[in-house]
Amino acid sequence: MKVYLSGEIHTDWREQIIDGCKNKQLPVTFISANTDHESSDAAGDCLGEEVNPFWRDHKSAKVNAIKIQNAIKSCDLAIIRFGDKYRQWNAAFDAGFCAALSKPYITLHDESLTHPLKEVDGSAQAWATTTEQVIQLIEYTLT
């Protein structure tokens, strides 16, 4: 199974899921968008310097979209994490892209975000609050 890990980049939730699946010897390959903020912001810099930050962000978003869209199209399942510290508009966009492609996805967030993410959760196959729950869901789908 190929699992795409999307969303919040400030905690170790990805490593928790990867390590948990390894410990259970689950046949899973993980892929992710760029989780390094600086290099993600600079993804389009090779196309020429921009004076206006809007155009730098615009170019980098388009370059990053190549990687993200290919990852989502190729995955069997997406895990989309929403943290409480920042608004992850990109994660919400990834969830919408998954829904549009009929790609199954699981959201991962705490209860304080239930109301703001009601539409995102409404299209998800599951909503988890812990990485342990995500690992159990992956294990269930593989057995």
C-alpha positions, 0 to 999 in steps of 0.5 A: 500500500502506498500512503501519502502523508499530507499536512502539518509539518511542525510535529513528528506525526509522520515519523510516528506513523512510519515507525508504527507501521514498520514495527507491525511489519506492514507492507506500506510505502510512504510518500509526502510533500516537501516538509522543509518550509524553506526549500518548499518556499524556494521551489520556483526560484530556479525560474528566476528571481521575483521582487514581489513575494506574491509571484515567488509564492505563486511560482513555488506553489505551482512547482510544488503542485507537480510533486503533490498532485503526482503523489496523491494520484499515485497513492492508495490512501492519504493521511491528512493532518491538521495541527492546532498551531497553524492553518493548513490551507494546503492540507484542506486543498489536498483533502479536496483533491483526494475527494475529487479523485475518489482517493480515500483519505483519513483526517488526523486532528484533535476535537477542537478542529471538528467544527472548522473541518466538518466538510473535510471530515465529511468526505473522509473515510475516517477521522482519527485523533491519534497516530495510533488510530491511524496505524490501526486503520492502516493495519485493518485495511491490509488484513 
